[in-house]
Each structure stands twice: as C-alpha cells, then as structure tokens.
C-alpha cells in the first residue's frame, strides 16, 4: 500500500503510528527483505561462520534532539546509548559503533567537542569502540547545529527471544522502571519554557540490565520505550501479534516530578519518551525469575509486572484505569514533542 | 593537539585538509582506538570466528548533496554507492546496509519515494540488503529536505592490501578513469547556474571493478576519489606514508565537457569530486596485471598509470605539468563546492 500523505510531517518522526505507516508503506515496501520485515529494533544477520556466537546484530539510529544538552545527557550520550539499546533489545551485546555527523556551518567547535567527549565516555563505559565515522557540513540555516546517526554492531546472542508470534494469553507484561523521564526533561528545557525542577533524563545503556536475563527461558519479546513512550511499544506489539495487551494503570511507576509536569501540561506519561527503560513479555512461569534478575541491577530496581496478554479479538491495548474503569490506550498518530531523541 | 578553529566552517565538510584536521584533532583524539586510527575508508574488525572469511569490514557515510536529483543519480544512489565503495576500498564486498533518514517537515513524500526507489534499485543491483533503518523529522527550516546516513557491512577480504607503510620508491600510481564528473555535474545543476551540457555524475558501485583484482599481489593501497577529488587522496597518502607522489598531469584523463566547465569557471579537475573512480598504488611488477584487470571492466576502460612514488624528503604531491614544469599539488584546505555528496 502506498503512502497516504503527500508531505512529511512532524508526526512521521514521532515513533508512533504515523512513523509505522511511513516505514511500512514506503521503506519496507521498496527495501523489502525478510530481515527488515521483522521491524525489530535490531537486525539479526547470518554470517559466513558456523559458530552461532558470531551471529551479527545490527541497529541504526538518527539523533536530532533539541536542546542538544539537557540534565542527564546530551545528543552524544543519546547517540551512543540509543543504538546500544537497540542491539540489546535484539538480545545482543554491542561491540562496535559507527558515527556520522552532519554539522551546521558556524556551530561552535567547543560544543562539538563536549558532545564527542560524551560519546567517547559513554562508549568506553559500555566497552564499545567507535570504529568508523563521517563528517559533513551544510550551510548555515540548512541544519540545526548537529545531527548524529550511529550504527551498532554486536556479535552473539546472550538472550533467546522467542518472538511475538509466540505470545499466549496469560503471558506477563513487565516494565523495567518509572516512565517518561526523558520526555519530561526535554520538554522542561525547551526554549521558552522555564520550569524549576530536578528532572533528569533516564538516558542509559540497558545492556548490563538485559545481561541479567541470560539463561532465563520463556522470554517472548523485549523493546526499549523511546519515542512515543510505553504506548508506542505496546501498540506495536498488539498490532504485530494480533493480541490484546491489558495494562493496569495503577502498576505503572511514574516519578512525582514527571507526574507533576504531566498534570500541569495535560500530558499522559504513557506517551512520553524514555531512554533507559524497557518492556518485556514473558511466560507467567518465568515472570518471577525475570523480575528478580532485573531488580538486582540499579537500572531495574523498580521493575514490575504491569499487565497481561489476554484472549484476542481485535488487537489493541486496553488500560485498566486507576478509577477502576477501562479505556483504550490509543496508538497515537504523532507525538506531543518533536525531536525528543 | 586540540582543534585550531572555534567554529565549524564549510571547509570542515570538504574532505580536504580541514576535514582531516578536524577528524584527527577532535574525533580521533577522543574516540581513540587502533581501528579508527588507521583513518581508512573501511574499518576491518576481528570477529568471534576463526574463519578469516568472516572478518568484518564496516564503513559509514553521511549524504547531504544539493541538489537532491542530478543527471546520473540522486542522493539515494550516492547513499548506497558511496558506502559500498568505502567497503570495497578496504578490500571487502558489502552485503548489508543500514539507512538513517533525517527529513524536513513539509518534504514531499513523492520525492522521498523516488529516492527510496533509487536506493532499493542500487542495492538490489549490488546484491546488498538494507536491513535496518531509522527516520527522524525536524521542523521546517531545520534541515534541507533530506539527509541520509548509511553504514555498510561486508564480510571477507577479497583483496590483500599491504598498506601505506609498505610504499616504496618506484611503486606505480594508477587511476581507474576520467576525473571530476560528479563535481562538475553537481556544479552545473546548482541553483542559479544554467549550463547546457551532457555532464552526468560517475556515481557507481566500484565493487565489481575491484573484484577484478582478486588474487593479484603487490597491491599497496586503494581509495576512491570523492570529496576533494584526486588531490585529496594523493595528499592524504603522501602525508600518511611520508613519501613524495609524483603525478604526470598529461596522463590524467579528463573528459572534454568536464575540462570545458573547469576552464570556464577557473577550476582544477584534480580537486573536483568523483563518485565512481579510484586510485591505487601497486608495485611496478604488478602494474601491468592490475591495469589489464581494470580495463577489462566497463568502469575501468580508461584505467591508466598516472604517476610514481619517488624518494622522499618532505612528503608531498608533485605535479609534472603539461607544460613540462613542476608544481606542488596543494592539499587544499576546503573545497570549491560544499555538499557535493
């Protein structure tokens, strides 16, 4: 099916339904191959090696966040961690990264150096080497400071993820921690908005957290909640699996300062981006082991069960509200915040 | 050594000396690792596999060409071929690509689709799969239509390249074909300039041409001439090897329409970008075999010897002019044309 819109809009960059439609109707339709068609965060590639430990996992991410610097990170930390996390969500451990920079004429070299140092430190902490790069410069006004694209290459699968096709009613839906920190932080630092808060982005390398799950059976699928927040992940899973995902709103951890910002601005934290949180679906039998393993790591201390897969008729995400009611958690078309990552 | 400039300029994106200084003083200094330090177009990575055929070769490229569409290609064909060629220059054959798109709000989806189709066709022709991607959208005015970053992954080395450290006086410098086509084509189609010409970009996948050299010994180094043209490659090689590269200007093939444009605008084709031409240094003994192999392929029919490595004192590129004189082929700081690829 061809694209349904004639012009690119900010919604296409939201990571929500509009992005999904553009990806499937345009990129997937023309680039069509079985690996891309899985639409997973990381691509698993066969190699010219009989040793399965050498299976490659590859992911790519573009970064256009505004502002460039924010509490908890900057475009550099996002560029590294975002791609590390995509490889981790495919069950692998990233070893190498490439980095492509598009710079605006007039951008201060001192700011670029800060970003590069952030990237170097983040990569070093994760045990990853940046092994290839490229730099392009465009005229003043043809870019917004700096855009960075990174590609991550991992080898070997530490986790066995069964895949969405294996989802069963009764499977448990788990969340690694409190949500919406990154989106709330970015929003509070956008130009023109002045909030006094101690909000910081949750931007983090989820690799070590995910490594805690090595050897645990019964893992269906795993994804980090970035653009479009928790809602985007759940809705993509519901659509791709054909199941109903039922979420208990009262179980979703939200920090008081994120909740306060959302109340003030009329936003729903379920749609706000995270950069260091993931969702996981597993069998009911394995849920306890998974939670224990996640909670043993600093990034997973708030890990909790938030929902369950139920008998399916029309695939959707159903929210059991804090008031005891039920509503659909819509797959939003766009995102309240452009350029979140 | 720290960067010497305080603001990013268009020269930093030229692929010439300013780019080299930024890369070494900023990116390499902070991302420091032995793989990146080779500053080759493609990174050769060890793998968790004893089979050397599984050695990985990885390269990345950002693409910001203006205009987006030009005779002989578009940003899509460049985005694929540019990265395929970087992998080929490291002696490998690309198998997989990732593609990261940064789009401007309001960009016509029909133009994006044309670009995507170009990429799909170019990749298909090269036997390469696009296996991961990302899409970001920025507000109108914060980008210029579309920017694309691609990363290529190849496995196995078809060529044994000895490396610049093996260069010897008497080694031959070879060129695969006529120069400056891409730069001249882009220039002739820039807004405001109206030239009637049949100039077309030489944008091409050099993989099949390079594959002709499989099994030939005595190959020192190989690089495609892109931003900064033939001059940039020769000067980088001279600096990195510590040798003098002596080039016979009369032997450099330049098509009549490229020569005419250069005469008109006072440009030197040695500095104009190509996108389907490469330079190679090999032993004197192997030069005949290399040329025969290159000339057997459509992309190499004009392949010729253009120079020789001579005894070194101060590393430089020396041009024997068509008038019988000698001059330095300067390592230019910038490029006459920004956003050439």
Interface residues (C-beta under 8 A of the other chain):
Chain A: X2 X3 X5 X6 X7 X8 X9 X10 X11 X12 X13 X14 X19 X22 X23 X26 X27 X30 X31 X32 X33 X35 X36 X42 X43 X45 X47 X48 X49 X50 X51 X53 X54 X56 X58 X59 X60 X61 X62 X63 X64 X96 X98 X99 X100 X101 X102 X103 X104 X105 X106 X107 X108 X109 X110 X112 X113 X116 X117 X119 X120 X123 X129 X130 X131 X132 X133 X134 X135 X136 X137 X138 X139 X141 X142 X143 X144 X147 X149 X151 X153 X155 X156 X338 X339
Chain B: X3 X5 X6 X7 X8 X9 X10 X11 X12 X13 X14 X19 X22 X23 X26 X27 X30 X31 X32 X33 X35 X36 X42 X43 X45 X47 X48 X49 X50 X51 X53 X54 X56 X58 X59 X60 X61 X62 X63 X64 X96 X98 X99 X100 X101 X102 X103 X104 X105 X106 X107 X108 X109 X110 X112 X113 X116 X117 X119 X120 X123 X129 X130 X131 X132 X133 X134 X135 X136 X137 X138 X139 X141 X142 X143 X144 X147 X149 X151 X153 X155 X156 X338 X339
